[in-house]
């Protein structure tokens, strides 16, 4: 069994990510125009991705039907 030791040193990447998250949180609480615009854009992109995924799922469904019929005709 391996013994895992806890790091006593924090990686620079995690510190950078933590600072970025804290800054983003402060901006969100302050409701700055920039953070509101980013939030709106994020929501819009999320909705577009969901619509795209639904479209792909439907397309895959139709493709399965067509391929199934082609196989049964062959």
C-alpha positions as CSV (number, residue, x, y, z in Angstrom):
1,X,0.0,0.0,0.0
2,X,1.2,3.5,-0.8
3,X,1.6,6.1,1.8
4,X,0.3,9.4,0.7
5,X,1.7,12.5,2.4
6,X,0.0,15.8,2.5
7,X,1.9,18.6,0.8
8,X,3.0,21.3,3.1
9,X,3.5,23.7,0.2
10,X,0.7,25.1,-1.9
11,X,1.2,25.0,-5.7
12,X,1.4,28.4,-7.5
13,X,-1.4,27.3,-9.9
14,X,-3.8,26.7,-7.0
15,X,-3.0,30.0,-5.5
16,X,-3.6,31.7,-8.8
17,X,-6.9,29.9,-9.2
18,X,-7.9,30.8,-5.7
19,X,-7.1,34.5,-6.2
20,X,-9.1,34.5,-9.5
21,X,-12.1,32.9,-7.8
22,X,-12.0,35.3,-5.0
23,X,-11.8,38.3,-7.4
24,X,-14.7,36.9,-9.4
25,X,-16.7,36.4,-6.3
26,X,-16.1,40.0,-5.1
27,X,-17.1,41.3,-8.6
28,X,-20.3,39.2,-8.5
29,X,-21.2,40.5,-5.1
30,X,-20.5,44.1,-6.2
31,X,-22.6,43.5,-9.3
32,X,-20.3,45.4,-11.5
33,X,-21.4,46.0,-15.1
34,X,-18.6,43.8,-16.3
35,X,-19.6,40.9,-14.1
36,X,-23.2,41.2,-15.0
37,X,-22.2,41.2,-18.7
38,X,-20.1,38.1,-18.2
39,X,-22.9,36.4,-16.3
40,X,-25.4,37.2,-19.1
41,X,-23.0,36.0,-21.8
42,X,-22.3,32.8,-19.8
43,X,-26.0,32.1,-19.5
44,X,-26.5,32.7,-23.2
45,X,-23.6,30.4,-24.2
46,X,-25.0,27.7,-21.8
47,X,-28.4,27.9,-23.5
48,X,-26.8,27.7,-26.9
49,X,-24.9,24.6,-25.9
50,X,-28.0,23.0,-24.5
51,X,-29.8,23.7,-27.8
52,X,-26.9,22.3,-29.7
53,X,-26.8,19.2,-27.6
54,X,-30.5,18.6,-28.1
55,X,-30.1,19.1,-31.8
56,X,-27.2,16.6,-31.9
57,X,-29.2,14.0,-29.9
58,X,-32.1,14.3,-32.3
59,X,-29.8,14.0,-35.3
60,X,-28.2,10.9,-33.8
61,X,-31.7,9.5,-33.2
62,X,-32.7,10.0,-36.8
63,X,-29.4,8.7,-38.1
64,X,-29.9,5.5,-36.0
65,X,-33.4,5.0,-37.6
66,X,-32.1,5.5,-41.1
67,X,-29.1,3.3,-40.6
68,X,-31.3,0.6,-39.0
69,X,-33.6,0.7,-42.0
70,X,-30.7,0.5,-44.5
71,X,-29.3,-2.5,-42.7
72,X,-32.6,-4.3,-42.7
73,X,-33.1,-3.6,-46.4
74,X,-29.6,-4.9,-47.3
